[in-house]
Each structure stands twice: as C-alpha cells, then as structure tokens.
Amino acid sequence: MKKLFYKISIYLSRRLGLWFFRVFSWFIATGYFFLFLARVRDSLQFYRALFPGRSFGYHLYCVWKQFHNFTGVYVHRFIPWAAEEAKFTREGWEHLDEAVAKKTGAIVVMSHIGNW
C-alpha cells in the first residue's frame, strides 16, 4: 500500500510539481493531528514538561508544528525520487563484500541528503 502511495505521489509530482506533495503531506499531517489523539496527548505531555510556564495553547501549537514539521522529512526523502533520475554513488563496495565473506565486520560511513 505504501509503495503504491509513493508511486502515485511521484507520478503526480512529476506532472504537477513538488508543491503537490507538500500540500498533500500537509493534509496527511493534519489528519494525524485530529485522528490520533493519543499521540497528540503524549506530545502535549512532552511540551508541558519542556515549557512548564507556557499556556495550553502554546503547547498545542508546538504539537501542531511537530506534526507538520515531520512532513518535511518525507519531502526531503521524496525529492531525489521526484527527479527523473536519482543518482547514487558507492565507493569501496568490494571492501564490504570482503568483510562479510571473512566475517570480520566493517564500519560503514555514509552521507545523507535532507534533515533527520
């Protein structure tokens, strides 16, 4: 199901632009905010502990922003796939294959694009 969602989103974003994915993800985050009240409650408790002197409205605003800022993570994951061709490079792959074959272990260093 998730794979189909991404395929449709990629197709529509290529046709309509990345704004489509941003707007669509805003509606999804809003739905989560209103439909998953236990998650909202947990986040409210966190922000009450983090900002004890602030009002309930401020805590609720922080939860709202948390839910909507999370969509940025998905947008950043999605951007390379929205282009016609996503390019990836791998260097030293043979060293990893060798470590697996010898069962010696390895340290993998990699970079990422986008925010966490």
N, C-alpha and C positions, 0 to 999 in steps of 0.2 A: 504494500500500500504506500509506504513512504517513498519507495523508488518511483512509483508511478507519479506521485505528487511532484517529485523533483523533475521528472521528465517533462511533465506538463508545464511546470514553472519555467524551466529552461526554454522550452519552445515559445511560450508566451512572452517571456522577457526578451528573447531574440527578436520577436516580431514587434513588440510594443515598447521595449526599452526596460532598463533596470528599475525604473520607477514603479513598474507593475509589481515586482517582487517586494519592494519596500512597502507599498501600500497594502498589499495582500498580507504581509507579515505583521503589519500594524493591527489589522483586523483579527488575526490569529491571537496576538498578544492580548488584545482587548477581551477576546472570548475567554482566554485562560484566566484573566483577571476576574471576570464575573462568574465563571463556571466552576473554578477550582478554589472555593472559599477556604479550604483547609490550608492550601499553600499561601494564600493571602494572609491568613491568621498567623501562620508561622513567620512570615516576613514582617508582619506588624510587630510581633514579639521581639524580633531581632532589632528593628529600628527603635522600639521603645527602650530597649536596653542600651542601644548605641547613642541615642539622643534623649535622655530622660527628661530634660527640661522643655522639650518641644511639644506642640499640640498633637492631638489625634489626626487632624487634617494634614499636618506636616508628615507624620508617619505614613499615612495613607498615600500621600503624594510620592514619598520615597518608594513605596511598594509599586505604585503605578510606573514610575520611572525605571525601576528594576526590571519589571516585566517587559517594558518596551525597549530598554537598552539591550536586553538579551537578544532581541531580533537582529541587532547589529552583528552579533556573532554569526548568525545564519547568513546574513547578507555577505559578510566577508568570506565565508566558506563557499558561497554560491558564485561570487564574481568570477573566479577563474573558469568555471564551467559555463558561464553565460557567454564568454567569448567563443568564437568559432572553434578555436583550438587551444586547449590548455597545454602548456609546455612544462615538463618536469625534467630535471636532470638528476642523474645518480652518478656518483663517483665512488670508486672503491668497492663496488658490489661484490667483486671477487673475494675480497678480504672477509666479508660477512659469510659468504658461502664456505670459505675455508674454515672459519671459526665454528660454524655449525657442523661441518664434516668432522672436525677434530674434537668437537665437544669441549672447546676451551673457553667459550664465552667471548663477548665483544662489547665495546662501548660504541653506541651509535650517536653521532652528533648530527643534528639536522636543524634547518631553519623553517620558519612558517611565515605565511603572509596573513595579515589580519590581526585582530585582537583576540584575547582569550576571554 
